[in-house]
Amino acid sequence: MIRLTMMPGEDGDCLLLEYGDGGFVRRILVDGGRTGTYPRVKSALSGLEGFVDLLVVTHVDQDHILGVLALLDDPGRPVEFGDVWFNGFDHLLDTEGFGAQDGEKLTSSLLAQKVPWNDAFGGRSIETGREFAWFDDGSALEVLSPDRQQLEKLAPKWVEECARNGLIPGRDPDEVAPVLGFEHFGGVNVDQLAETAFDPDGSPTNLTSIGLLFEFEDRRIVLTGDADDRRLVASLRSRAEAAGGRLHLDALKVAHHGSAHNISKNLLGLLDCDRYLISTNGARHGHPDDIAMARILKHGGPAKDIVFNYRDRAAPWHLKALENRFGYTVTTPEPDAEDGFVTIEL
């Protein structure tokens, strides 16, 4: 059994991966979305028997971390964690100890509450090429991003970035007013957009996003956060070559909510992917981008399902003419389900 649920994170990510074989169930929570959606996420977490094996906080951007802060600060928190994976300031430089410079809110909460933190890595940074302990349950996990250079590059900007994102104690995050997503007037030229030159993401925080390849019972899922496309390509290329050119994935969580800067033809060319997951309500940045969607439609394989956790983000692409031409289907929350929640079984 593998079940992946995209939960409401507004313009961010909040994903729950559950897997097992009847004798056990493990749960991995990836990011927490925005603060405002935590009450809805809390209700879902309340049904998990009080325990999540692993919480992964991919990086420090508000749309991934604020819901985690709300969860950890909740005295009625419905779950405890076997381990939390998160790269703090000292992990950027791969040093030991946590000093004053590392005093952002998540670090403070983890230390104050004595929550297990990067225990699988011996307390060290989560990065490509580093050995770590994993469950002896038939599953496998590989860290696809970040690499050491990407982590070190963020270090000089850490305090500035954390302050800007409201993660320093005593500072409140600056909530940006939601903006309406753009409308599609007269359709889009998928062929033209799909060939737009790739301009990679330059965000210093996104470059440090934790990306993971999960495998269980011959199923593969790539969970990306906002990971750097080029780093993902470098990590997946050898696997794709060993598989004959394309690595089969049952699901790819599209990085950075479908930003054109985080998914390239190079990456899509390495994959034979059944499902592309788009996690966002489109607020603030209007994701997914037309360019990113066009690349998926044209270069994402001859048959694929595109899964949205918010119905209105799916609407512009839920068009029979496009679906028939580019060989895809659209999945959204069930009619009787709350918007923001969508579950796939693999």
C-alpha positions as CSV (number, residue, x, y, z in Angstrom):
1,M,0.0,0.0,0.0
2,I,1.2,3.5,-0.9
3,R,-1.0,6.5,-0.4
4,L,0.0,10.0,-1.1
5,T,-2.2,12.9,0.1
6,M,-1.7,16.5,-1.0
7,M,-3.2,18.6,1.8
8,P,-4.1,22.3,1.7
9,G,-1.0,24.5,2.1
10,E,-2.4,27.5,0.2
11,D,0.4,28.4,-2.3
12,G,2.7,25.9,-0.6
13,D,3.3,22.2,0.1
14,C,1.9,19.9,2.7
15,L,2.1,16.2,1.7
16,L,1.5,13.0,3.6
17,L,3.1,9.8,2.3
18,E,1.8,6.6,3.9
19,Y,3.0,3.1,3.0
20,G,2.9,-0.4,4.4
21,D,2.3,-4.1,3.7
22,G,-0.5,-4.9,6.1
23,G,1.9,-5.6,9.0
24,F,3.0,-2.1,9.4
25,V,2.2,1.5,8.3
26,R,4.7,4.3,8.1
27,R,4.0,7.9,7.6
28,I,6.2,10.7,6.2
29,L,5.0,14.3,6.4
30,V,6.7,16.7,4.0
31,D,6.3,20.5,4.8
32,G,3.3,22.2,6.4
33,G,2.1,24.9,4.0
34,R,1.0,28.2,5.4
35,T,-0.1,29.0,8.9
36,G,-3.8,29.6,7.9
37,T,-4.3,26.0,6.7
38,Y,-3.0,24.4,9.8
39,P,-6.4,23.8,11.5
40,R,-7.5,21.8,8.4
41,V,-4.2,19.9,8.3
42,K,-4.5,19.2,12.1
43,S,-7.8,17.6,11.6
44,A,-6.3,15.2,9.1
45,L,-3.3,14.5,11.3
46,S,-5.6,13.7,14.2
47,G,-6.5,10.4,12.5
48,L,-2.9,9.1,12.4
49,E,-2.7,7.4,15.8
50,G,-0.5,10.1,17.3
51,F,2.7,9.4,15.4
52,V,4.5,10.3,12.2
53,D,7.7,8.5,11.5
54,L,9.4,11.4,9.7
55,L,8.8,15.1,9.2
56,V,10.7,16.6,6.3
57,V,11.0,20.4,6.2
58,T,12.4,20.9,2.7
59,H,13.6,24.5,3.2
60,V,12.9,27.7,5.0
61,D,10.4,29.5,2.7
62,Q,7.2,30.6,4.3
63,D,4.9,28.5,2.1
64,H,6.6,25.3,3.3
65,I,7.6,26.1,6.9
66,L,5.0,28.3,8.6
67,G,2.5,25.4,8.9
68,V,5.3,23.3,10.5
69,L,5.9,26.1,13.1
70,A,2.2,26.2,13.9
71,L,2.2,22.4,14.3
72,L,5.2,22.4,16.6
73,D,3.9,25.4,18.7
74,D,0.5,23.8,19.1
75,P,0.1,22.5,22.7
76,G,-2.6,20.2,21.4
77,R,-0.4,18.8,18.6
78,P,-2.0,15.6,17.4
79,V,1.3,13.8,16.4
80,E,4.8,13.2,17.6
81,F,7.7,12.6,15.3
82,G,10.3,9.8,15.0
83,D,12.7,12.2,13.3
84,V,12.7,15.6,11.7
85,W,14.8,16.3,8.7
86,F,15.7,20.0,8.3
87,N,18.9,21.8,7.4
88,G,19.6,24.7,9.9
89,F,22.3,27.3,9.7
90,D,25.1,25.1,11.1
91,H,24.1,22.3,8.6
92,L,24.8,24.7,5.8
93,L,28.5,24.8,6.8
94,D,28.4,21.2,8.1
95,T,29.5,22.3,11.6
96,E,28.6,21.0,14.9
97,G,26.6,22.9,17.6
98,F,23.9,25.5,17.3
99,G,24.8,29.1,18.2
100,A,23.0,32.4,18.3
101,Q,23.2,32.8,14.5
102,D,21.1,29.7,14.2
103,G,18.3,31.1,16.3
104,E,15.4,31.1,13.8
105,K,12.1,29.8,15.0
106,L,12.1,26.2,13.8
107,T,15.6,25.6,15.2
108,S,14.4,27.1,18.5
109,S,11.3,24.9,18.6
110,L,13.2,21.7,17.8
111,L,15.9,22.4,20.4
112,A,13.5,23.6,23.1
113,Q,11.2,20.6,22.6
114,K,14.0,18.1,22.2
115,V,12.5,16.8,19.0
116,P,14.7,14.2,17.2
117,W,16.5,16.2,14.5
118,N,18.4,14.7,11.6
119,D,19.0,11.7,13.8
120,A,19.2,9.5,10.7
121,F,22.2,11.5,9.6
122,G,23.8,11.5,13.0
123,G,22.7,15.1,13.4
124,R,24.6,16.3,10.3
125,S,23.3,17.9,7.2
126,I,20.9,16.3,4.7
127,E,22.6,16.3,1.4
128,T,23.4,14.2,-1.6
129,G,26.1,11.5,-1.1
130,R,25.8,11.4,2.6
131,E,25.0,8.0,4.2
132,F,22.0,7.8,6.5
133,A,19.9,5.3,8.4
134,W,16.6,4.2,6.9
135,F,13.9,1.7,7.8
136,D,14.5,-2.0,7.2
137,D,11.0,-2.5,5.8
138,G,11.5,-3.1,2.1
139,S,11.4,0.6,1.2
140,A,14.3,2.7,-0.1
141,L,15.1,6.4,0.0
142,E,17.6,8.5,-1.9
143,V,18.5,12.2,-1.3
144,L,18.4,13.9,-4.7
145,S,19.1,17.4,-3.4
146,P,20.7,19.7,-2.1
147,D,24.4,19.2,-2.6
148,R,27.2,20.6,-0.4
149,Q,27.9,23.5,-2.7
150,Q,24.2,24.6,-2.7
151,L,24.1,24.5,1.1
152,E,27.3,26.5,1.5
153,K,26.1,29.1,-1.0
154,L,23.1,29.9,1.3
155,A,25.1,30.4,4.5
156,P,26.1,34.1,3.9
157,K,22.5,34.9,3.2
158,W,20.9,32.9,5.9
159,V,20.2,35.6,8.4
160,E,18.9,38.0,5.7
161,E,16.7,35.3,4.2
162,C,15.3,34.2,7.6
163,A,14.6,37.7,8.6
164,R,12.8,38.4,5.3
165,N,10.8,35.2,5.7
166,G,9.9,36.1,9.3
167,L,11.8,33.2,10.9
168,I,13.8,35.2,13.4
169,P,12.3,35.2,16.9
170,G,10.4,38.5,17.6
171,R,9.6,39.1,13.9
172,D,6.3,38.3,12.3
173,P,6.3,37.0,8.8
174,D,5.1,39.5,6.2
175,E,1.9,38.1,4.8
176,V,1.6,39.0,1.2
177,A,-1.9,39.6,0.0
178,P,-3.2,36.8,-2.3
179,V,-3.5,37.8,-5.9
180,L,-5.9,36.3,-8.4
181,G,-4.4,33.9,-10.8
182,F,-4.3,35.0,-14.4
183,E,-7.0,33.9,-16.7
184,H,-6.6,32.1,-20.0
185,F,-8.2,34.2,-22.7
186,G,-8.4,32.3,-26.0
187,G,-6.3,29.4,-24.9
188,V,-2.5,28.9,-24.9
189,N,0.0,27.9,-27.6
190,V,1.4,24.8,-25.9
191,D,3.9,24.0,-28.6
192,Q,5.4,27.5,-28.5
193,L,5.4,27.7,-24.7
194,A,7.0,24.3,-24.3
195,E,10.0,25.3,-26.3
196,T,10.7,28.5,-24.3
197,A,14.3,28.6,-23.2
198,F,14.8,27.3,-19.7
199,D,15.8,29.9,-17.1
200,P,16.7,28.1,-13.9
201,D,15.6,29.1,-10.4
202,G,18.1,31.4,-8.7
203,S,16.4,31.6,-5.3
204,P,19.1,30.8,-2.6
205,T,16.6,29.1,-0.4
206,N,15.0,27.0,-3.1
207,L,18.5,25.7,-4.2
208,T,18.8,24.1,-0.7
209,S,15.4,22.4,-0.9
210,I,15.5,18.7,0.1
211,G,14.5,16.4,-2.8
212,L,13.8,12.7,-2.2
213,L,13.3,9.6,-4.3
214,F,11.1,7.1,-2.5
215,E,10.7,3.4,-3.5
216,F,8.5,0.7,-2.2
217,E,6.9,-2.4,-3.8
218,D,8.3,-1.5,-7.3
219,R,6.7,2.0,-7.0
220,R,8.8,5.2,-7.2
221,I,7.9,8.8,-6.1
222,V,10.0,11.9,-6.4
223,L,9.2,14.6,-3.8
224,T,11.0,17.8,-4.7
225,G,9.9,20.7,-2.5
226,D,11.2,23.6,-4.5
227,A,14.4,21.8,-5.6
228,D,16.8,23.0,-8.3
229,D,16.0,21.3,-11.6
230,R,19.7,21.1,-12.5
231,R,20.5,19.2,-9.3
232,L,17.6,16.8,-9.9
233,V,18.8,16.2,-13.4
234,A,22.3,15.4,-12.1
235,S,21.0,13.1,-9.4
236,L,18.6,11.2,-11.7
237,R,20.6,10.9,-14.9
238,S,22.6,7.8,-14.0
239,R,19.4,6.0,-12.9
240,A,17.7,7.0,-16.1
241,E,20.6,5.7,-18.2
242,A,20.6,2.4,-16.3
243,A,16.9,2.1,-17.0
244,G,17.5,2.5,-20.8
245,G,17.2,6.3,-21.0
246,R,14.1,7.0,-18.9
247,L,13.5,6.3,-15.3
248,H,9.9,5.2,-14.6
249,L,8.2,7.2,-11.9
250,D,4.7,6.6,-10.5
251,A,4.5,10.2,-9.4
252,L,6.5,13.4,-9.5
253,K,5.7,16.3,-7.1
254,V,6.4,19.1,-9.5
255,A,9.0,21.4,-8.0
256,H,8.0,24.9,-6.8
257,H,4.3,24.3,-7.5
258,G,4.8,24.3,-11.3
259,S,7.2,27.2,-11.8
260,A,8.8,27.5,-15.2
261,H,12.1,27.9,-13.5
262,N,12.0,24.5,-11.8
263,I,11.1,22.0,-14.5
264,S,12.9,21.6,-17.8
265,K,12.8,19.5,-20.9
266,N,16.1,18.0,-19.7
267,L,14.4,16.7,-16.6
268,L,11.3,15.5,-18.3
269,G,13.4,13.7,-20.9
270,L,14.9,11.5,-18.1
271,L,11.5,10.4,-16.9
272,D,8.7,8.1,-17.8
273,C,6.2,9.5,-15.3
274,D,2.6,8.4,-14.8
275,R,1.5,11.3,-12.6
276,Y,2.5,14.9,-12.1
277,L,1.4,16.5,-8.8
278,I,0.7,20.2,-8.6
279,S,0.4,21.5,-5.1
280,T,-0.8,25.1,-4.9
281,N,-3.9,27.4,-4.8
282,G,-2.1,29.8,-7.1
283,A,-2.1,32.7,-4.6
284,R,0.8,35.1,-4.6
285,H,2.6,33.8,-7.7
286,G,-0.1,32.4,-10.0
287,H,1.5,28.9,-10.2
288,P,1.5,26.7,-12.1
289,D,3.0,28.7,-14.9
290,D,1.8,28.3,-18.4
291,I,5.3,27.5,-19.6
292,A,5.8,24.7,-17.0
293,M,2.4,23.2,-17.8
294,A,3.2,23.3,-21.6
295,R,6.5,21.5,-21.0
296,I,4.7,18.7,-19.0
297,L,2.0,18.4,-21.6
298,K,4.3,18.2,-24.6
299,H,7.4,16.5,-23.1
300,G,6.0,14.7,-20.0
301,G,5.2,11.5,-21.9
302,P,2.5,10.2,-24.1
303,A,0.1,9.2,-21.3
304,K,0.0,11.0,-17.9
305,D,-2.3,12.2,-15.2
306,I,-1.9,15.7,-13.8
307,V,-3.1,15.9,-10.2
308,F,-4.2,19.3,-8.7
309,N,-5.2,19.7,-5.1
310,Y,-7.1,22.9,-5.8
311,R,-9.9,22.7,-8.4
312,D,-9.5,26.2,-9.8
313,R,-5.9,25.6,-10.7
314,A,-6.9,22.6,-12.7
315,A,-9.7,24.3,-14.6
316,P,-7.6,26.0,-17.3
317,W,-6.1,22.7,-18.2
318,H,-9.2,20.5,-17.9
319,L,-10.0,20.9,-21.6
320,K,-10.8,17.9,-23.8
321,A,-9.1,19.3,-26.9
322,L,-5.8,19.7,-25.0
323,E,-6.3,16.4,-23.1
324,N,-6.8,14.4,-26.3
325,R,-4.0,16.1,-28.2
326,F,-1.3,15.7,-25.5
327,G,-2.5,12.5,-23.9
328,Y,-3.3,13.4,-20.3
329,T,-6.1,13.4,-17.8
330,V,-6.8,15.7,-14.9
331,T,-7.5,14.7,-11.3
332,T,-8.8,17.1,-8.7
333,P,-10.4,16.6,-5.3
334,E,-13.5,14.4,-5.3
335,P,-16.8,16.3,-5.6
336,D,-17.6,15.7,-2.0
337,A,-14.1,16.4,-0.8
338,E,-12.8,19.6,0.7
339,D,-10.8,21.7,-1.7
340,G,-7.0,21.3,-1.1
341,F,-7.2,17.6,-0.3
342,V,-6.5,15.0,-2.9
343,T,-5.3,11.4,-2.4
344,I,-3.7,9.0,-4.9
345,E,-3.2,5.3,-4.3
346,L,-0.3,3.6,-6.0
